[in-house]
C-alpha cells in the first residue's frame, strides 16, 4: 500500500513538472490547458527521461498568472493587498516568472522575450516598500535556486530563460543597501553569459527594450558597482592596497558579474547603432528631412558610450587599473585567455576583458603604462646584451633616428629599415635633427612626426589621393611608390601611438575600422553606409541604382553597366574587373546588389590591397604585441591618433601651473590669458602648436594637458620662448598687455627649429 502511495505521489510530482514545462514552452493560455494536461499525462506514462528542472512539484496555478497580469494592467483596480500577493507569487515562483507580464499570446523567441515592459513598471512601482523588499528577497532566492540546479536548461530554452529577464525588470535591484538580491541575479546572469546561446538571446532581448528601460537597467548595475567599490577600497590609487583588499573579499567576482551583465547591454546598444548605420534607414531619414518630415525610429536610437563608463573605476581607481593591467600582462605571458580561465583562479576585476567601462583617458593611461613597461624591458635587454657582448655590438637602449630637415622621408625610411624589427621599435624613441642642438624630451619627436606626415601626404609622393567631399585622404591605387613607403607610414602611425604623439592625419573612419576590426584571415566588411561618409556622391549614385523600382527600364536608365570600375591613371582610362570576367558580365536588376557590394569592396579593399597591406604590416610591427586592439574601439582610434579638435582654453587656464615668480594673480599672467581668450580659433591653434608642438588637444581635452607658465626675467624686448618637450612657456615680465600681445604674436610666427637655451 505504501509503495502504491509513493508511486502515486511520484506520478503527481512528475505530472506537475512536465505540465508546467509544456505550458511554458507552448506559451499556452487557460483555453489550451486541458490539451496540454493530456500531453503531460502521456509523457508521465511513457517517458523515462529526466524531469524538467526549476518547476514546483505542485501543479501550476494559471489563476495566479491571471491575477498578476490583472494587477499590472493599465487602470487596474487591484487593492494593495492583492498587488502584494501577486508580487509574492510572481517573484517566488519560476512558472509565474516564465508566464506573466506578456505583451501577447504565445511563447518568447530568441528575438523577442514577449515581455510587457510598461506593465512590469506599473506593477513593481505600485508596491509598498515592504512588498518591494519581500519581492526582492524572493527573486534572490529563485536566482540562487536556479544556480544550484544548474543553468543548462535555461541556456537551451528561451521560454525558460525569460524568467531571468523578468527578474531583471525589478526596479529595486539597484537600490542602495546590501544588494543581496542583485548579487545573486548577477551571478546567475554571469553563468548565462558564459554560454553563447543564452548570451546572444539576452542581448537581442535587451535590444528589444525601449531605450529608457535599457538605460534604467544599466543605471542599476552602475550604481551597485560604484557604491561597492567606493565602500571597499581604502586607497584606490595604490596598487598594493587594492591588491590586498581585492584578495580578501568577493568584490572582484561581483564586479566581473556586473560587467558581464553590462556587456549584454553594450551588445544591445551596438545593435541599435548598427541599425542606425544601415544605409536604407539613413536614406529614408534623408528623404524625410528633405520633405520637412520628422524621422522617428526608436530602435535606431542608442545610448552614448558615456553611460557605460564607471566613475569609481575611472576617477578613483588608479590602483584598480594597475591591478587589472598586471593580471592581463601575466595572462598574456602564460598564454591564458579570460574566457577559458576558471573563475576561482581569477583575481582581476574584468576591466581589461570589458573595456567599455573605461573612458578614453583611462585607456590611454593603461596604454601608457604598458608602453613604459615595454620600453624599460627593451632598454634593459639592450644594456644586458651590450654587457654580454662586451661592447662589440652597438646595442643602444634607445631607438635613435637622426634626420635632415631637407630629407626627412628618405632618412627616416633608411633608418627605420635598419631598426625595423619589433623589438627595436619598442625602445624609447629619440629624434635628432641634423645640425640642430635640441635635446629630444618629447618636443623634437613631435615636430619630426609632423614633418614626416606632411611630406608623405604630399602629392609629389603620390602615395595618397585627396577626397575633396570628405576632406580625407585614401590610398592611391595608381601609386608607383614601393611598399616600403606605405609600410613606413604604418610604422609612423604605430610609433606615434606607442610614444603618445598626436598626428595630423586625415583618414576616413573606414581605415580605422580596417585597422581595428579586420584580421589577416577575416577582413572588415565595409559597405555602402561607409561609402556614404567617405564619398557621398558616388554612394548616392549606387543608391539610385539600388532604389530603381522598374526592372524593365533598368538597362535603359543605367546601362550598359558591367562588373568593372573605370578610373583615370595618369591621363589614360583604365578598367578594373570587380569579378573574374567582369568585362563581359552585365549589371542587371537581379545582380545589382552584388555589383554594389563588389564596388564597395574594390574601393576599400581589393583596389588598394597592395598599399593597405604594406601599411598594415608597418602598423602591426609597433602595435601587434600590445593591449591596444583589446582596449580601443575603432571610433576611438581617430581621437587617440589625432587628438581632440575641441580646444577649451578655459580648462587649460584652470589646470595651468606657474613658476619662477609668476602666480595666477601676476599681471603678465592675467594679460596672457586675456589675450589668449581674444584670439580666433586659428590663432589659438597656432598658439597651441607653438607651446606644445601640436595644434590638437590630447585625449580628455586641454584640461589634462600639463602646462607651465614661467617668468623669464624682467621686462625686455625678448620674445617668449618655449620648451615644447614640457609644454613650458617662458614670458618676460612685460610692462603692458599690448607689449605682451605683440611679442607673443611675433614669437608664434617664427617658431620652427630647435636650439639649446
C-alpha positions, -999 to +999 in steps of 0.1 A: +000+000+000+028+024+009+046+016-023+014+024-043+011+057-024+047+066-031+043+058-068+012+079-070+029+109-054+059+105-078+035+104-107+017+136-094+051+154-090+062+142-125+029+154-139+032+189-122+067+195-136+060+182-171+027+200-173+044+233-162+072+228-187+048+221-216+026+251-207+056+274-206+072+261-238+039+263-257+030+297-243-004+282-237-033+301-222-061+288-200-081+276-230-053+252-240-046+239-205-067+207-210-049+198-242-015+204-226-026+184-195-034+154-217+000+156-233+016+158-199-002+126-188+010+108-219+046+118-211+043+107-175+031+073-186+055+068-214+086+088-207+116+077-187+137+109-193+148+132-166+121+155-152+123+192-161+142+214-136+132+245-118+094+240-115+075+232-083+062+198-075+027+213-073+005+219-104+009+255-117-019+279-109-030+297-140-053+319-120-022+333-102-007+344-135-041+360-145-041+379-112-006+392-118-015+404-152-047+420-139-027+439-112-002+451-138-029+462-163-033+499-171-061+513-149-061+483-126-084+484-096-065+457-077-061+466-040-027+470-023-032+436-006-039+419-040-008+435-055+013+423-027+000+388-030+006+389-068+041+402-063+050+374-039+035+348-063+054+363-092+088+367-076+089+334-058+076+310-085+095+301-116+064+292-136+049+327-129+082+344-140+080+325-172+043+331-179+033+365-165+037+401-179+034+390-216+025+416-242+008+389-263-002+353-266+024+327-274+059+318-261+090+340-264+115+335-292+153+341-295+145+375-309+116+386-287+110+379-249+073+386-253+076+410-223+054+439-215+079+465-201+052+491-193+031+466-174+061+454-154+070+490-145+034+497-134+033+465-113+066+469-095+064+506-088+029+503-073+042+480-045+047+493-009+082+494+005+076+462+025+063+444-006+093+456-026+117+442-001+099+409+002+097+405-036+134+413-039+143+386-013+121+361-032+139+370-065+172+364-048+161+330-036+149+319-070+181+331-087+201+311-060+180+280-066+185+282-104+222+284-099+222+254-076+202+233-100+224+243-130+216+266-159+218+241-188+181+241-194+178+279-192+205+281-218+187+257-241+153+273-240+142+309-244+109+301-228+128+292-195+154+319-199+126+345-199+123+341-161+158+357-156+148+386-179+117+393-159+137+392-126+160+419-140+130+442-145+126+447-108+135+484-102+145+477-066+176+456-076+198+487-078+185+505-046+214+513-022+218+487+005+234+453+007+224+444-029+219+408-019+192+400-045+212+418-072+244+399-064+225+366-068+208+376-100+241+389-115+258+357-106+231+338-125+235+362-155+272+357-154+267+319-158+243+325-187+267+350-203+293+322-205+271+303-229+269+316-265+232+307-270+219+324-239+243+354-243+231+361-278+194+357-268+197+380-238+215+406-260+187+406-285+161+408-257+178+439-243+179+453-278+141+449-278+136+470-247+126+507-250+157+528-247+147+543-213+143+508-199+177+498-211+192+529-196+175+522-163+189+486-161+224+499-168+220+526-141+210+500-115+242+480-121+264+510-124+252+522-090+259+488-075+295+488-089+302+524-078+290+520-042+306+486-038+340+498-050+339+531-030+329+512+002+355+485-003+387+504-012+406+524+013+432+538-011+421+532-047+452+548-062+477+523-046+483+490-063+494+472-032+464+484-012+440+474-040+456+440-044+453+434-006+415+442-003+407+426-036+422+393-024+403+393+008+366+395-003+344+387-032+344+423-047+363+413-078+338+385-086+309+408-080+324+434-104+331+408-130+295+396-128+282+432-131+304+438-162+291+407-179+256+420-174+267+454-188+283+435-217+248+422-227+235+458-226+265+470-245+258+444-272+222+456-273+233+492-277+257+482-305+228+465-323+209+498-321+239+517-335+243+491-363+207+497-372+212+535-373+241+530-397+221+509-422+222+527-455+185+521-462+175+537-429+199+566-434+185+572-469+149+571-456+158+597-429+175+619-456+144+618-479+121+626-450+142+656-439+142+669-475+104+668-473+104+686-440+091+655-422+103+642-388+120+608-389+114+586-359+128+551-354+131+542-317+151+510-325+179+531-341+183+554-311+212+545-289+228+555-256+261+574-256+291+554-246+295+576-215+265+556-200+288+526-197+317+545-181+320+539-143+331+569-122+346+548-094+369+530-118+378+559-140+382+587-114+392+569-082+406+536-094+442+541-105+451+511-084+423+490-099+435+499-134+471+489-125+459+456-109+439+446-139+468+456-163+492+435-142+468+405-143+463+409-181+500+410-188+506+379-166+478+361-186+494+371-219+528+359-207+514+325-198+491+323-229+459+322-209+426+337-220+398+353-200+370+332-215+388+299-206+401+307-172+383+293-142+365+319-120+383+307-088+417+315-103+409+350-114+418+379-092+411+407-116+380+430-119+374+422-155+381+457-168+406+445-195+380+420-207+352+446-209+370+479-216+337+497-225+336+506-188+367+528-193+369+564-206+394+571-234+415+589-208+417+557-187+425+536-217+453+560-227+466+557-191+467+519-194+484+520-228+509+545-215+518+522-185+521+492-208+543+512-233+565+524-205+570+489-192+578+476-227+603+504-233+620+497-200+622+460-208+637+466-242+662+491-228+673+466-201+676+439-227+698+461-249+721+470-220+723+434-209+733+424-245+759+451-246+775+438-214+773+402-226+790+411-259+815+434-242+807+464-264+814+445-296+780+454-309+762+487-308+732+478-285+716+512-277+688+513-251+671+539-274+656+539-308+676+569-322+665+584-355+687+611-370+673+630-399+679+661-421+650+685-425+657+685-462+653+648-465+631+636-436+613+608-455+645+594-471+664+594-438+635+580-418+629+553-443+666+543-443+669+542-405+636+525-398+646+498-423+677+492-403+659+493-369+626+479-383+622+448-361+595+447-334+620+447-305+638+478-318+606+497-323+596+491-287+625+511-274+621+547-261+623+570-292+648+598-296+649+620-326+678+642-337+676+669-364+710+671-382+727+704-373+703+714-345+712+713-308+677+704-295+677+675-270+646+653-275+625+652-244+593+649-265+592+681-284+617+672-312+598+640-320+566+659-322+580+680-350+596+650-366+563+632-369+545+663-381+571+670-409+571+633-419+533+631-422+531+663-442+557+651-467+541+616-470+508+632-478+524+655-504+511+650-539+547+647-552+550+613-535+517+602-550+510+578-521+476+592-512+448+609-531+426+636-516+389+630-514+376+666-515+340+658-505+350+644-471+384+662-469+401+629-463+430+610-479+429+575-492+455+551-507+463+560-543+456+529-563+479+543-591+508+548-568+542+537-581+558+541-547+574+509-532+556+490-505+583+502-481+569+538-482+535+526-472+550+504-446+569+534-433+536+553-429+522+524-409+552+523-387+550+561-382+513+558-371+521+529-347+552+547-333+531+578-327+505+559-307+532+540-288+551+572-279+519+592-273+524+618-301+494+633-317+494+634-355+475+655-381+464+626-403+432+628-423+418+593-429+382+583-431+366+561-404+368+532-428+406+530-423+402+528-385+376+501-390+400+481-411+429+485-387+408+475-356+382+450-368+400+432-396+424+403-392+446+387-418+420+360-424+388+379-417+388+414-434+364+441-421+333+441-442+328+477-453+298+487-474+275+514-487+270+530-454+308+536-450+309+549-486+282+575-477+306+591-452+336+588-475+324+596-510+288+608-507+283+615-544+294+580-555+273+565-528+242+584-539+247+571-575+249+535-562+218+540-540+199+553-570+208+521-588+195+500-559+163+520-554+152+519-591+119+500-590+111+493-626+132+463-637+120+467-673+136+502-676+168+494-656+190+489-686+176+520-703+183+541-672+217+528-661+230+506-689+251+494-703+269+486-670+294+459-665+312+445-634+341+468-638+354+501-623+367+527-647+392+553-635+419+576-647+455+566-644+479+593-654+458+606-683+445+573-695+413+555-687+418+521-671+392+493-663+395+470-632+373+439-630+351+435-599+348+398-605+366+374-628+353+380-663+337+413-652+342+429-685+317+405-700+293+404-671+263+428-674+248+446-643+211+438-642+182+444-618+188+409-604+225+412-596+228+449-588+232+443-551+262+421-558+276+448-581+273+475-554+289+453-527+317+444-551+322+481-560+325+490-523+349+461-518+370+475-546+371+510-531+380+499-496+399+466-501+408+450-534+417+482-553+443+492-527+452+457-514+490+462-520+491+497-505+470+489-474+487+455-469+521+472-466+506+500-444+491+474-421+523+454-418+541+486-406+514+495-381+514+460-367+551+460-361+545+485-334+511+476-321+505+438-326+520+427-292+502+453-271+468+456-255+459+483-280+433+464-300+416+449-269+413+483-253+402+507-280+372+507-304+377+518-340+358+550-334+382+559-306+413+554-327+409+587-346+408+605-312+438+586-300+459+594-331+447+629-340+437+642-306+406+664-300+397+693-322+378+709-294+401+735-277+389+746-243+414+772-232+394+780-201+401+744-190+438+749-198+438+781-177+423+762-148+449+735-149+479+756-156+508+760-131+532+789-126+569+791-118+598+815-112+579+843-096+546+841-116+513+833-099+477+833-112+474+869-100+505+883-117+497+910-142+515+893-172+497+861-164+463+878-164+472+897-196+483+864-212+450+847-206+430+878-217+450+878-250+445+840-254+407+842-250+405+870-275+423+850-302+405+835-332+401+797-334+430+795-359+452+817-338+445+795-308+456+765-328+488+783-337+495+792-301+489+756-290+513+745-318+539+770-306+536+759-269+533+721-273+544+712-308+508+702-317+476+721-325+453+694-311+442+687-275+451+653-260+425+627-252+405+642-224+409+678-236+432+707-227+423+704-191+445+673-190+475+689-207+503+698-183+510+735-190+536+757-172+539+795-175+572+809-161+587+843-156+617+848-180+634+877-163+623+914-160+607+934-187+626+933-220+621+931-258+629+893-258+603+871-274+585+844-254+602+811-257+591+775-251+602+741-240+578+721-262+590+689-246+574+700-213+547+724-226+566+751-208+561+788-219+585+814-207+575+851-208+594+881-196+577+903-170+563+926-198+552+961-187+519+961-206+493+939-222+499+954-256+536+946-255+529+911-244+504+905-272+527+919-298+558+899-287+537+867-283+522+870-319+557+876-333+571+845-315+543+823-328+550+834-364+587+824-361+585+791-343+604+765-365+635+747-354+652+737-321+681+751-301+696+749-266+688+776-240 
